[in-house]
Amino acid sequence: MTPEQMKERLSQNYPNCKIEVYDLTGTQDHYEVFVESDKFAGLSRIQQHQHVMSCFGPELKTGEVHALSIKTKIP
């Protein structure tokens, strides 16, 4: 999965939000993502991260995305 594909997936789930995706190793399987969304209002940090992780469930299960570091923010 490319950084562009990850950003597109996140954009579908969090439209009109600030999203950044970084490939940490250049191997397209270790990523850091930043999502700033009002959808996180009222959610704990763990719930926010689970929400983002659910966008990549299949890729995390198969190992296509091996590592995913998540940073979230409420505007």
ChimeraX attribute file (.defattr): number of C-alpha atoms within 10 A of each C-alpha:
attribute: neighborCount
match mode: 1-to-1
recipient: residues
	/A:1	11
	/A:2	16
	/A:3	18
	/A:4	12
	/A:5	11
	/A:6	20
	/A:7	19
	/A:8	14
	/A:9	14
	/A:10	22
	/A:11	15
	/A:12	11
	/A:13	14
	/A:14	18
	/A:15	12
	/A:16	10
	/A:17	15
	/A:18	15
	/A:19	18
	/A:20	16
	/A:21	19
	/A:22	19
	/A:23	15
	/A:24	14
	/A:25	9
	/A:26	11
	/A:27	11
	/A:28	16
	/A:29	19
	/A:30	16
	/A:31	21
	/A:32	15
	/A:33	19
	/A:34	18
	/A:35	24
	/A:36	17
	/A:37	18
	/A:38	12
	/A:39	15
	/A:40	19
	/A:41	11
	/A:42	10
	/A:43	12
	/A:44	10
	/A:45	13
	/A:46	10
	/A:47	12
	/A:48	21
	/A:49	17
	/A:50	12
	/A:51	15
	/A:52	22
	/A:53	16
	/A:54	11
	/A:55	15
	/A:56	16
	/A:57	12
	/A:58	12
	/A:59	15
	/A:60	16
	/A:61	10
	/A:62	9
	/A:63	11
	/A:64	14
	/A:65	20
	/A:66	13
	/A:67	14
	/A:68	18
	/A:69	14
	/A:70	16
	/A:71	15
	/A:72	18
	/A:73	15
	/A:74	13
	/A:75	12
